[in-house]
Amino acid sequence: MTKTKNQLDQKVKSYVDDLFSGVGESQQLFELKEELTTNLKEKIADYQKGGMQEEEAFKEAVISMGDLSGLVADMREIGQDKAKQSVYSTMTARISTAGLVSGIVLALFGIMVTAMLYFMDLPLVSVTGPAILIVLGGIIITYSLLTRETRKRFAMNKVRAIFYALAIGLILFGIFAGVTSGVATGEMFIAISSLMVFFLAGVGLYLGLLFTGADRRKKSI
């Protein structure tokens, strides 16, 4: 089953790559190809659920996408227009930078407040609360980093980046929940059980995303 799915995924990828063969690379093209690939896979899955064989489902899914020559022409124009690429990349870079600054400041604020409360000799239960800001900061930083185009890599699809951020958030929240519950109850088994639920869910989601991700490296590098 896994081998068949991998073959189908490769077939869809090859079709989309061939469709835009000769079109210059750009962030816009990368995002469009990601969207088309996802749509094709969903349509194929729907047709297969309706009783079609894989090959027939693939052909019907391609037909259902309609004439994409207009999109190819648009992407070819963008691929040749460095000014348009620069404007788009600059805009997304500014959004990403704002997110990174916000996330880092939020995480540092959480660390500093937690440290301040600790040295005030307050009960440990009161100390751990502000650490939730570190979790929120980690989520924002993860999303902002992944949606940032670099010289060597395209920015990640925003929906996929949200799931990555959620995975990191679950891992960090698992650690936060484990420490908080351990401090509140003084029982290590409660701390571990609180950690385990969120931490394992986060790791599972992260690994699932990691093993199914598209290559974001720029071919020109």
C-alpha positions as CSV (number, residue, x, y, z in Angstrom):
1,M,0.0,0.0,0.0
2,T,2.8,2.4,1.0
3,K,4.8,1.6,-2.2
4,T,1.7,2.2,-4.4
5,K,1.0,5.5,-2.6
6,N,4.7,6.6,-3.1
7,Q,4.5,5.7,-6.8
8,L,1.2,7.7,-7.2
9,D,2.8,10.7,-5.3
10,Q,5.8,10.6,-7.6
11,K,3.5,10.4,-10.7
12,V,1.5,13.4,-9.5
13,K,4.8,15.3,-8.8
14,S,6.2,14.4,-12.2
15,Y,3.0,15.6,-14.0
16,V,3.0,18.9,-12.2
17,D,6.8,19.4,-12.8
18,D,6.3,18.6,-16.5
19,L,3.4,21.0,-16.7
20,F,5.7,23.9,-15.7
21,S,8.8,22.5,-17.5
22,G,10.9,25.4,-18.7
23,V,9.3,28.0,-16.4
24,G,11.8,29.9,-14.3
25,E,11.8,29.3,-10.6
26,S,10.0,31.6,-8.3
27,Q,8.3,31.5,-4.9
28,Q,5.0,32.0,-6.6
29,L,5.6,29.0,-8.8
30,F,6.7,26.8,-5.9
31,E,3.5,27.7,-4.0
32,L,1.3,27.1,-7.1
33,K,2.9,23.7,-7.7
34,E,2.3,22.7,-4.0
35,E,-1.4,23.7,-4.3
36,L,-1.9,21.9,-7.6
37,T,-0.2,18.7,-6.2
38,T,-2.4,18.7,-3.1
39,N,-5.6,19.3,-5.2
40,L,-4.7,16.5,-7.6
41,K,-4.0,14.0,-4.7
42,E,-7.4,14.9,-3.1
43,K,-9.3,14.5,-6.4
44,I,-7.6,11.2,-7.1
45,A,-8.5,9.9,-3.6
46,D,-12.1,11.0,-4.1
47,Y,-12.3,9.2,-7.4
48,Q,-10.8,6.0,-5.9
49,K,-13.3,6.1,-3.1
50,G,-15.9,6.1,-5.9
51,G,-14.6,2.9,-7.2
52,M,-12.1,4.0,-9.9
53,Q,-8.7,2.3,-10.3
54,E,-5.6,4.4,-9.8
55,E,-4.8,5.1,-13.4
56,E,-8.4,6.0,-14.3
57,A,-8.6,8.2,-11.2
58,F,-5.4,10.0,-12.1
59,K,-6.7,10.7,-15.6
60,E,-10.0,12.0,-14.4
61,A,-8.3,14.2,-11.8
62,V,-6.1,15.7,-14.5
63,I,-9.1,16.4,-16.7
64,S,-11.1,18.0,-13.8
65,M,-8.3,20.5,-13.4
66,G,-9.2,22.1,-16.7
67,D,-7.0,24.1,-19.0
68,L,-3.9,25.3,-17.0
69,S,-2.1,27.0,-19.9
70,G,-3.1,30.4,-18.5
71,L,-1.4,29.6,-15.2
72,V,1.7,28.3,-17.0
73,A,1.9,31.5,-19.0
74,D,1.5,33.6,-15.9
75,M,4.2,31.7,-14.1
76,R,6.5,32.0,-17.1
77,E,6.1,35.7,-17.0
78,I,6.8,35.9,-13.3
79,G,9.8,33.6,-13.7
80,Q,11.3,36.1,-16.2
81,D,10.3,39.2,-14.2
82,K,12.9,39.7,-11.4
83,A,11.1,42.9,-10.2
84,K,7.8,41.0,-9.5
85,Q,9.7,38.2,-7.7
86,S,11.6,40.8,-5.6
87,V,8.5,42.6,-4.6
88,Y,6.7,39.4,-3.6
89,S,9.8,38.1,-1.7
90,T,10.3,41.4,0.1
91,M,6.7,41.5,1.2
92,T,6.8,38.0,2.6
93,A,10.2,38.6,4.2
94,R,8.9,41.6,6.1
95,I,5.9,39.6,7.4
96,S,8.3,36.8,8.5
97,T,10.7,39.3,10.1
98,A,7.8,40.8,12.1
99,G,6.8,37.4,13.3
100,L,10.3,36.4,14.3
101,V,10.8,39.6,16.3
102,S,7.4,39.2,18.0
103,G,8.1,35.5,18.8
104,I,11.6,36.1,20.1
105,V,10.5,39.1,22.3
106,L,7.5,37.1,23.6
107,A,9.7,34.1,24.5
108,L,12.4,36.3,26.1
109,F,9.7,38.1,28.1
110,G,8.4,34.7,29.4
111,I,11.9,33.6,30.3
112,M,12.6,36.9,32.2
113,V,9.3,37.0,34.1
114,T,9.7,33.4,35.1
115,A,13.3,34.0,36.3
116,M,12.2,37.2,38.2
117,L,9.4,35.3,40.0
118,Y,11.8,32.5,40.8
119,F,14.3,34.8,42.5
120,M,11.4,36.5,44.4
121,D,11.2,33.2,46.4
122,L,7.6,32.8,45.5
123,P,5.9,29.3,45.5
124,L,7.1,27.4,42.5
125,V,3.5,27.0,41.3
126,S,3.3,30.8,40.8
127,V,6.7,30.8,39.0
128,T,5.9,28.4,36.2
129,G,2.7,30.2,34.9
130,P,4.4,32.9,32.7
131,A,6.5,30.2,31.0
132,I,3.4,29.6,28.7
133,L,4.7,32.7,26.9
134,I,7.7,30.7,25.8
135,V,5.4,28.2,24.2
136,L,3.5,30.9,22.3
137,G,6.8,32.5,21.3
138,G,8.1,29.1,20.0
139,I,5.0,28.7,17.9
140,I,5.3,32.1,16.3
141,I,9.1,31.7,15.7
142,T,8.6,28.3,14.0
143,Y,5.9,29.6,11.7
144,S,7.8,32.7,10.8
145,L,11.0,30.8,10.0
146,L,9.3,28.2,7.8
147,T,7.4,30.8,5.8
148,R,10.6,32.8,5.1
149,E,12.2,32.5,1.7
150,T,16.0,32.3,1.8
151,R,18.7,32.3,-0.8
152,K,18.8,28.5,-0.8
153,R,15.2,27.5,0.0
154,F,11.6,28.5,-0.9
155,A,9.2,29.5,1.8
156,M,7.0,26.6,3.0
157,N,3.3,26.4,2.2
158,K,1.5,28.4,4.9
159,V,-0.9,25.6,5.9
160,R,1.9,23.1,6.3
161,A,3.9,25.7,8.3
162,I,0.9,26.1,10.6
163,F,1.0,22.3,11.3
164,Y,4.7,22.4,12.0
165,A,4.1,25.3,14.4
166,L,1.4,23.3,16.0
167,A,3.7,20.3,16.4
168,I,6.4,22.5,18.1
169,G,3.7,24.1,20.2
170,L,2.5,20.7,21.4
171,I,6.1,19.6,22.3
172,L,6.8,22.8,24.2
173,F,3.4,22.7,25.9
174,G,4.0,19.1,26.9
175,I,7.2,20.2,28.7
176,F,5.4,23.2,30.3
177,A,2.5,20.9,31.4
178,G,4.9,18.3,32.8
179,V,6.9,20.9,34.8
180,T,3.8,22.7,36.0
181,S,1.9,19.6,37.2
182,G,5.1,18.2,38.7
183,V,5.7,21.3,40.7
184,A,2.0,21.6,41.7
185,T,1.6,18.0,42.9
186,G,5.2,16.9,43.8
187,E,4.5,13.6,42.0
188,M,6.8,12.6,39.2
189,F,4.4,10.2,37.6
190,I,1.9,13.0,37.2
191,A,4.5,15.2,35.6
192,I,5.5,12.4,33.2
193,S,1.9,11.6,32.3
194,S,1.2,15.3,31.6
195,L,4.3,15.6,29.5
196,M,3.7,12.4,27.6
197,V,0.2,13.2,26.1
198,F,1.2,16.5,24.4
199,F,4.8,15.7,23.8
200,L,4.2,12.4,21.9
201,A,1.3,14.0,19.9
202,G,3.7,16.8,18.9
203,V,6.5,14.5,18.0
204,G,4.2,12.3,16.0
205,L,2.8,15.2,14.1
206,Y,6.3,16.6,13.5
207,L,7.6,13.3,12.1
208,G,4.6,12.8,9.9
209,L,5.2,16.3,8.4
210,L,9.0,15.7,8.1
211,F,8.6,12.4,6.2
212,T,6.0,13.8,3.7
213,G,7.5,17.2,3.0
214,A,8.3,18.5,-0.5
215,D,11.9,19.5,-1.4
216,R,12.1,23.3,-1.0
217,R,15.7,23.7,-2.2
218,K,16.2,26.0,-5.1
219,K,17.7,24.2,-8.1
220,S,19.7,27.2,-9.1
221,I,21.8,27.0,-6.0
